[in-house]
Every structure is written in structure tokens, then in C-alpha cells.
Amino acid sequence: MGMLVDVSVIQGALTFGLILTALAVVSKVIGSGLPAMAAGFNIVGACRVGIGMLPRGEVALIIAGV
């Protein structure tokens, strides 16, 4: 999927893309970490669960590309 991206087209929206990416990462860590804490994980374990959930969207991109 990365080879299909035309970088010259997205240069104008780079700042917006970086902000959106940062918000997506934070929301994924919080959205996965809080339920992990409710299930009995400590803060470090909940952060590990949240960070481990980050690449899950890549599978959807691959499927959408196919």
C-alpha cells in the first residue's frame, strides 16, 4: 500500500496528517488501554496492550487494497 502513495500530492496536508496520526495513536492506546486496566492489567501492561493494538489498521488497508 505504501508504494501506491504519491508523496508530492500530500505535501500540502502534511501537518494535518501528522496531527491526525498523533490523535489516532493516542486514542488507540487509551481506547485499548482502559479496558485492559478494567480487566486487571497494571498501567505498564495496559500500555503494552494499547501499543500492541496500533498496527491492527494495517490489515484493513491491505484488504482494502486487494
C-alpha positions in Angstrom: 0.0 0.0 0.0 2.9 2.4 0.7 4.1 2.1 -2.8 0.8 3.5 -4.1 1.2 6.8 -2.2 2.2 9.8 -4.3 4.1 11.9 -1.8 4.1 15.0 -3.9 0.3 15.2 -3.7 0.2 15.1 0.1 2.8 17.7 0.9 0.2 20.4 1.5 -1.7 18.3 4.0 1.4 17.0 5.9 0.7 18.9 9.1 -2.9 17.8 9.2 -1.9 14.3 8.6 0.7 14.3 11.4 -1.8 15.7 13.8 -4.4 13.2 12.8 -1.9 10.4 13.1 -0.9 11.5 16.6 -4.6 11.6 17.7 -5.2 8.2 16.2 -2.2 6.7 18.2 -3.3 8.3 21.4 -6.9 7.3 21.0 -5.9 3.7 20.2 -3.6 3.4 23.2 -6.3 4.9 25.5 -9.2 3.1 23.9 -7.4 -0.3 24.3 -5.6 0.5 27.5 -8.5 1.5 29.6 -10.4 -1.8 29.0 -7.2 -3.6 29.7 -6.9 -1.8 33.1 -10.5 -2.7 33.8 -9.7 -6.4 33.1 -6.9 -6.3 35.8 -3.8 -5.2 33.9 -1.5 -2.7 35.6 -0.5 0.6 33.8 2.5 -0.9 32.1 0.5 -3.9 30.9 -2.3 -1.7 29.7 0.1 0.5 27.8 1.6 -2.6 26.2 -1.9 -3.8 25.1 -2.6 -0.3 23.7 0.6 -0.1 21.8 0.2 -3.7 20.6 -3.1 -2.7 19.0 -1.6 0.1 16.8 -0.8 -2.0 13.7 -4.3 -3.5 13.5 -5.4 -0.9 11.0 -2.7 -2.0 8.5 -4.5 -5.3 7.9 -7.7 -3.4 6.9 -5.6 -1.2 4.4 -4.2 -4.3 2.8 -7.6 -5.9 2.5 -9.0 -2.6 1.0 -6.1 -2.5 -1.5 -6.8 -6.0 -2.7 
